[in-house]
């Protein structure tokens, strides 16, 4: 390997970090539920958009990751960034459920292109450079990049959209368009890492091997279900929490401050992911975080039933703590998934994980869409029950710490 190539591969990590930062600004997301309602959608329709997102992800997850493994991670990421740009353009002009469905579909394709692909490029870049240690640290920095702009963006978004006016929402989307355009430029500067693909392995079929890893590895299946159910429980609450707290009299500014504090805490934690991994081990830290997530949802439900109005700020605190806990697990799960897959099918394996999440998403989101019609607080019970199921039945065993692509 030439010194020039080494330098380019080393720069991948920094470029991926900033691509993650800029593509994940999501200024409109701070008030996205209120934006949907402003443009004429109902809470049930907002959940239906999430179902559409899951279905599109289901359709594009594996083809996009197969393309990443077969033809290149960089090309797949470029497609994803371009589609994300289209998504924000559609959102800028959408005023109907149909147009929002189109924009959501574009966003789902972007997620499908990035899911597993960016982590695979990061992981394989380190492998080609001979850096077999410290991958949790690298993955932690990547995931923390998604949080960096979200520390200040919520405050800016809360200030810009404090009156929930049309021009204020458009300003937030304009910020997202500019940031994604810069991310597109950085993506063109990435260097494709070798996949270490073996001809014999390739002939067996990337998809079949990746699927086999998941189906035949009982520990990996348990890990996937553990992560997925907690993620879905958190996502259901995120989908409508803005409306819930606004109805209780919480101001947009308070919501923005709470999001900023949660994102700042997440950023700091993810920067130290390697330290926590080395000190406690992957399974111990994941199980601990999951239990704390369950505790936060339990306390949320208890105080919500006592008096939502009286304990509004306390409920917001419990919600943001749960959000922080769910996101903070990400690099530890990424490390497990990467260790359980092989270089030549890593993107496909990681994307099949997302595919299984989408399958579980659909019925649970549909249930939430029905429940929210009766009472805006009802979907929070889904969040609590899913967390309870994971704590009782899906605790991760210590064997997962030493799991690899050959573990069954």
N, C-alpha and C positions, 0 to 999 in steps of 0.2 A: 504494500500500500504506500502510495506517495505521501509526502508530507502535506501537499496541497489538499489531497482528499481527507487526510486526518483533520486538518483545520476546518474543512467544510462540515464534516460529520460532527465535530465538537460544537460548531455553531448551531446545529440543528436544535439542541436543547433550548438555547436562548431564544431562537426564532419561534419555536413551538410555544414557549412560555408567552411571548407577546402576541402570537396568533390567538392563543387561548384567551388572553386578556381582552384583545380588541373584538374578537368575534363574540365574546360573552358579555359585552357591556350591557345589553338588554335594558336600556333606560326606560322603555315603555313598560317593562315587566313589573316595575315597582307599583304601577297602578293599572296593570293590564286588565284585571277583572272589571275595574271601574270604567276603563276605556271601552270594553265590550258592551257594558250596560249603557254607556253613553251613546254608542253607535246603534243601539236598538236590540241587542240580544238579551235573552233571559239567562238566569243561572243554569237552568237545565241545558240550554243550548251551548253554554260554555263548557259543560261537561261532555256534551256531544262532540264538540270540537276536539276535546282530548281523546275521545274514542276514535275519531277520524285520524288523529295523529298516530295513535297506536296501530291502526289498520295499515296506514301507509308505511309506517316503520316496519311492520310485519312483512309487507310486500317487498320493500327495498333493502332491508337490513342485510340479508345474505348475498344478493346480487352485488351490492356495493362493496361488501367486504371481500367477496370472491375476486372482484376486479382489483381490489387493493393487493391481494396476495398474488394474483396472476399477472397484472400489468403495472402495478406500482402504487405505493402509498401516496406519493406526491400528486399524481394525476387525480386520484380519488378525492384528496383533500381540496384540490382546485375546483373540481366539480361541486363539492359541498359548499365552498365559500360563495361561488357564483349563484347557486340556488338560494343561499341565505340572503344574498343581496336582493334577489327577486322577491323573496318572502316579505322583506320589509317594504319594498315598493308596493306590493299588493295591499299590505296593511295600511299604508298611507292613504289609499283611496277607497278601501273597503267600507261599505255601509250596509251589507246584507250578510246573512248567514252563509250563503253560497260563496261570496267572495272571501269571507274569512276562512271558509273551508279550503279554498284554493291556497290562500296564504299559509294556512296551517300545514297543508300537504307539502308545500315547498320546504317549510321549516323541518318537517319530519324527514324529508329526503336529505337535507343538510345533516341532521343528527345521524342518520343511517350511514352517511359517507364518513363522518368523523368517528362514529362509535367503533372503538377497537383499533381503527386505522392509525390515529394519531399516537396512541399508546404503543402500537406495534412498531411504528417508525422510531419512536423514542427509544424503545427497548432494543430494537435491532441495531440502532446507531451505536449504542453502548456496547453491544456484543461485538460488532465489527471492530471497535476500538479496543477490545479486550477488557472492557470495564464490566466485570461480572458481579461486582459488589456495589452496594449503595443504590440499587434500583428503586427502593422505596423512597429514598430521598429525592431522586429524580422525578418519580411519579408524584410525590407530594408537592414539589415545586410546580409541576404542570397543573395539578388540580387547584393549587392555591392561586395560580394565575387567573383562573376563572373568577376568583373572589376579589382580586385586587381593585378593579374598577368599581366593583359593587360596594366598596367601602364608602366612596364619596358620591357615586351615582345616585343612590337613593335620596340623599339630601338634596342634590341638584334637582332630581325628578320631583320630589315633594314640594320644592319651592316653585318650580316651573308649572306644576299641575295643581297648585293649591286650590284653584277655583274650579278645576275639572272642566275647563273650556276647550273647544275644538282646537284652537290654535296652539294651546298648551300641549295637547296630545301630539299634534303634528310636529312640534318642536322636539319632543322626545324621540319620535321615530326618525327625524332628521339626524339626530346624534348617532343613532344606531346605523344609519346608512353610511355616514362618514367613517365611523370606526371599522365597519366591515370592509369598506373600500381599502383602508390601510392594511387590514389583515390579508386581503386578497394579494396585495403587492408582496407582503412578506412570505406568503405561501409559495409564490413563484420563485423565491430565493432558497427554498429548501433543497437539500441534497438527498437523493434516494439512497437508502442503505441496502446492503445485500441481505437477501432473505435466507441464504444458506439452503436453498432448495435442492433436494436430492431427486434425481430423475426417477428412481424407483418409487419414492414416496409420492412424487407428483403424478405418476401414472395411476396410482391408487385412487386419486381424486381428492382434491383439497376438502371439498364439502363433506365427503363421507368420513374422512379421517377426523375432521373437527367434530362432527356430530358423534362419532364413536367415542371420542375423548369424554364428552359430556355424559352420554348415556351409560357408558361402562365404568365411569368413575363416580361411585356413590358419594364420596366425600365432596366432590365438586358439585354434584347435584344439590346436596344439602346446603352448600355454601351459596349457590345461586338462589335457591329459594329463600334462604335467610336474608340475603341482601335485597332481593326483589320485593318481598312482602313489606319490609320496612320502608323501602323507597316509595312504593305505591301508597302506603298509609300516609307518608309525609306529603306526597304529591296531591292526594285528594284534599287534604287540609289547605295546602297552598293555593289550590285552584279557586277557593272562594273566601279565604280568610279576610281579604281586604274589605269585602262587602260586609262580612260579619262584624268586624270591628268598627267600621264607619257607622253602621246602624246603631251601635252602642255609644256613639258620640265621640269616638277616638278621632283625632284630627289627622289629616294627611301628613303633617309634619312629624307627629309622634310616630306614625307608621314608618316614615322614612328614617327617623333616628334609630328605631328598633332594628330595622333591616341593616343599617350601616354598622351598628354595634355587633350584630350577629355575624355579618360578613367579615368584620375586622377580627373577631375571635376565631372564626374559621380559618382565615388567612394565616394568623399566627400559629395556630395548631398544625396546619398542614405543612408549614415550613419546618416544623420539628417532627415530622412523621417518622423519619428514620430513627430518631432518638427513642421515641415511644416503642417502635417496632423492636429495636435492639434490647430495650430494657424489659419489656413485658412479653414480647412474642405476639404474633399476628392474632391467634385465636383468643388469647386472654384479653387483649385490648378491644377486639371486636365484640366479644361477649359482654364486656363491661359497658361499652358505649351503648349497645343494644338495650341492656337492662335499664340504663339511665334514660334512654329514649322512652321506654315503656313507662317508667316512673313519671316522666314529664307529661305524657298523654293521660295517665291515670289521674294525676293532680288536676290537669286541665278539665277533664270530665267532671270530677268532683266539685270543683269551684264553679264550673259553668252551671251545674244543677243547683248550687246554693243560691247564686245570684250573678248573672252575667254582667248586669249593669254595675253592680257594686264592686266587682273584682275585675273590671275590664283590663286595667293595666297589668294586674297579676296574670291574667289569662294570656295577655300578649307576651309577657315574659316567658311563660311556660311554652307557648308556641315557638318563640324564637330559639329557646334552648333546644327544643326537639328538632328544629330545623338544623341548628348547628351540629347536633349529634349525628343526624342522618348523613350530612355532607362529610363530616370529619372521618367517616369510615372508608371513604372512597379509595384512597391509595393503598390501604391494606388489602382490600378486595382485589384491586388491580394487580397487586403483587401475586396473590394466590392464583388468579386467572392466568397470568403470564407464565408462572412456574408450571402450571398444569397443561400448558399448550406447547407446541413446537414452533420453531421459527417459520417454517414454510406455510403453516396454516394458522398463525397467531391471530391475524385480523379476523378470519372466519370464525375461529373459536370464540373470540371476544364478542363478535357480533351475534353469534347464536345465543349468547347469554342475554343480550338485549332483545333478541327475538322471543325468547321464553318470557321475558318481562312483558312484552307487548301482548302476548297471549293471555296472561293473567290480568293485564290492565283492563281489557275490554269489558268483561262481566262486572268487575268491581266498579269501574267508572259509570257503567250503565245503572248499577244499583245506587250509586251516589246521586246520579241525575234524577232518579225517581224520588229518593228520600228528600232531596233539597226542595222539592215541590211542596212537601208537607210542612217542613220546618228547616230553617237555614242552619240550625245546629245539628241536625240528625247525622250528616256525613262524618262529623267528628267521632261518632261512635264506631264507624268503620275503621277509622285510624286507630282507635284504642284496641279494638278486637284483633286487628292484624298484628299489632305489637304484642299483644298477649299470646297469640298463637306462636309467634317466633320464640318468645321467651320460654314458653312451656315445652315446645316440641322440636325446635330447630337450633338448639345450642350447639356451637361448633366444638368438635373434639380436638384434642391436642395433635392428633395425627395429621391434621391439615397443615401444620407448620412445616412438615417435611414432605408435603405432597409435590409430585412432579408429573410430567406428561405420561409417565409409565404407571402411575399409581392407580389402582382399581379398588 
